Amino acid sequence: MTDKEFKKLHRADLIEIIYEYQRREKAMQEEIASLRAQLGERSLKLKDAGSIAEAVIRLNALFETAQKTADDYVEQVRLQCEAAKQAAGGAENAGSRDAERTDSADRSDAEQANAGKADAEPADADSGTAADPAHS
């Protein structure tokens, strides 16, 4: 409306227009407050989402480090088990070699003893035939 049109209006009409503008202004202020609240909630959600994303990244890094540590530990245990098995195998092999040596030595001693008896028996047999009056 122009100034001339406002001047032609009656006082009641002007009061009604002012009242309508005040009502619109109040509604707009309420809408602005509501939009600001929604914006604040979205900002908070975005901030929380950023915080959550950062926390996930930190936790992921923590879990990766923990997994690497566990893998290293398992590898060390595996290596120690292999070393213990090798040491036990070496001791077992050394023990079996010692047992083989002992068995060989026992066999050699037995063979030598048997050979000694065999050498001694023919001499007794010869002397026994000569000394035996039944054979004369």
URCOR-V747180 format. One record per backbone hydrogen bond with DSSP energy under -1.0 kcal/mol. NH is the residue of the N-H (numbers start at 1). CO is the residue of the C=O. E is the energy in kcal/mol with one decimal. If there is no record, write none. Layout:
# URCOR-V747180
nh=NH co=CO e=E
nh=NH co=CO e=E
This chain:
# URCOR-V747180
nh=6 co=2 e=-1.9
nh=7 co=3 e=-2.0
nh=8 co=4 e=-1.3
nh=14 co=10 e=-2.2
nh=15 co=11 e=-2.4
nh=16 co=12 e=-2.1
nh=17 co=13 e=-2.3
nh=18 co=14 e=-2.7
nh=19 co=15 e=-2.6
nh=20 co=16 e=-2.4
nh=21 co=17 e=-2.5
nh=22 co=18 e=-2.4
nh=23 co=19 e=-2.3
nh=24 co=20 e=-2.4
nh=25 co=21 e=-2.6
nh=26 co=22 e=-2.5
nh=27 co=23 e=-2.3
nh=28 co=24 e=-2.6
nh=29 co=25 e=-2.5
nh=30 co=26 e=-2.2
nh=31 co=27 e=-2.4
nh=32 co=28 e=-2.7
nh=33 co=29 e=-2.4
nh=34 co=30 e=-2.5
nh=35 co=31 e=-2.8
nh=36 co=32 e=-2.5
nh=37 co=33 e=-2.3
nh=38 co=34 e=-2.5
nh=39 co=35 e=-2.6
nh=40 co=36 e=-2.7
nh=41 co=37 e=-2.5
nh=42 co=38 e=-2.6
nh=43 co=39 e=-2.8
nh=44 co=40 e=-2.6
nh=45 co=41 e=-3.0
nh=46 co=42 e=-3.1
nh=47 co=43 e=-2.7
nh=48 co=44 e=-3.3
nh=49 co=45 e=-3.1
nh=50 co=46 e=-2.6
nh=51 co=47 e=-2.6
nh=52 co=48 e=-3.4
nh=53 co=49 e=-2.9
nh=54 co=50 e=-2.4
nh=55 co=51 e=-2.5
nh=56 co=52 e=-2.7
nh=57 co=53 e=-2.3
nh=58 co=54 e=-2.5
nh=59 co=55 e=-2.9
nh=60 co=56 e=-2.8
nh=61 co=57 e=-2.2
nh=62 co=58 e=-2.3
nh=63 co=59 e=-3.0
nh=64 co=60 e=-2.4
nh=65 co=61 e=-2.1
nh=66 co=62 e=-2.5
nh=67 co=63 e=-2.7
nh=68 co=64 e=-2.3
nh=69 co=65 e=-2.4
nh=70 co=66 e=-2.5
nh=71 co=67 e=-2.7
nh=72 co=68 e=-2.5
nh=73 co=69 e=-2.3
nh=74 co=70 e=-2.6
nh=75 co=71 e=-2.4
nh=76 co=72 e=-2.3
nh=77 co=73 e=-2.5
nh=78 co=74 e=-2.5
nh=79 co=75 e=-2.5
nh=80 co=76 e=-2.4
nh=81 co=77 e=-2.4
nh=82 co=78 e=-2.5
nh=83 co=79 e=-2.5
nh=84 co=80 e=-2.4
nh=85 co=81 e=-2.5
nh=86 co=82 e=-2.6
nh=87 co=83 e=-2.5
nh=88 co=84 e=-2.6
nh=89 co=85 e=-2.9
nh=90 co=86 e=-2.8
nh=91 co=87 e=-2.4
nh=92 co=88 e=-2.5
nh=93 co=89 e=-3.0
nh=94 co=90 e=-2.7
nh=95 co=91 e=-2.6
nh=96 co=92 e=-2.7
nh=97 co=93 e=-2.5
nh=98 co=94 e=-2.6
nh=99 co=95 e=-2.5
nh=100 co=96 e=-2.6
nh=101 co=97 e=-2.7
nh=102 co=98 e=-2.7
nh=103 co=99 e=-3.0
nh=104 co=100 e=-2.9
nh=105 co=101 e=-2.9
nh=106 co=102 e=-2.8
nh=107 co=103 e=-2.7
nh=108 co=104 e=-2.9
nh=109 co=105 e=-2.7
nh=110 co=106 e=-2.7
nh=111 co=107 e=-3.3
nh=112 co=108 e=-2.9
nh=113 co=109 e=-2.5
nh=114 co=110 e=-2.8
nh=115 co=111 e=-2.9
nh=116 co=112 e=-2.3
nh=117 co=113 e=-2.1
nh=118 co=114 e=-2.6
nh=119 co=115 e=-2.2
nh=120 co=116 e=-1.8
nh=121 co=117 e=-2.5
nh=122 co=118 e=-1.3
nh=124 co=120 e=-1.7
nh=125 co=121 e=-2.6
nh=126 co=122 e=-2.4
nh=127 co=123 e=-2.3
nh=128 co=124 e=-2.2
nh=129 co=125 e=-1.8
nh=130 co=126 e=-1.7
nh=131 co=127 e=-2.0
nh=132 co=128 e=-1.0
